[in-house]
Amino acid sequence: MRKVAIVGPESSGKTTLCETLAEHYAAPWVEEYAREHLTLRNGIYVEEDLRAIAGLQHDIGLMRVSDGWRRHEAVYATMRPHHDPLDEAPGMKIPEMPLVLFDTDMITIMIWSREKFGRVHPQIEEFVRETHYDHWLLCRPDIPWEADPLRENPHDRDRLFEVYERTLKVMEKPYTIIQGDRRERSETAIATIDRLIDSDPVKMREL
């Protein structure tokens, strides 16, 4: 199973791309929890909120992956052949889910904390170390800004994009820049994910 995180500055097309890819691959995707958290607080937050957001984002990721596997398993369960109940042969094996998409990641919360508060809570740093993704799609903010009460950086997107790219490079994370119009973004992302999926044989699990 490949885990792909979609990241970038505010209003850079992350959620739109995530939804497009989820539909294209019929893949589960993990939504960004921060928006829900901030909406409940009318956009007002303190440093401790970021630690809470990171913890809940981590838990939501685990739940969505588990839910996705159950749906994936249910599809293949309908393919189970009828067999002799006395047959003691091993159960049917099915391929792993090829892909799970994440509409944010822990590095995003780390960058957010550094930008807003000048430091990062140790628990967030721990999540960054322990949460694994196979590839990052880094969205360039070359599309029009869309105003939103929860967004904070309408004039600083290019600098923040550089912060994201520099961070991924320093941490030696594999990433692809996503830019251009909606069609170009989708084509680049799909080509990247196809290569990622094809680069490693699909593992089998017993149903």
Protein Blocks (a to p, Z undefined) as FASTA:
>chain_A
ZZdddeddehehmmmmmmmmmmmnopacdddfklmmmmmnnopacfklmmmmmmmmmmmm
mmmmmmmmmmmmmmmmmmpccddfklccdcddddddfbdcdfbdfklmmmmmmmmnopac
fklmmmmmmpccfbdcdddffbccdddfkbcblmlmmmmmmmmmmmmmmnopacdddedj
fklmmmmmmmmmmmmmmmpccddddZZ
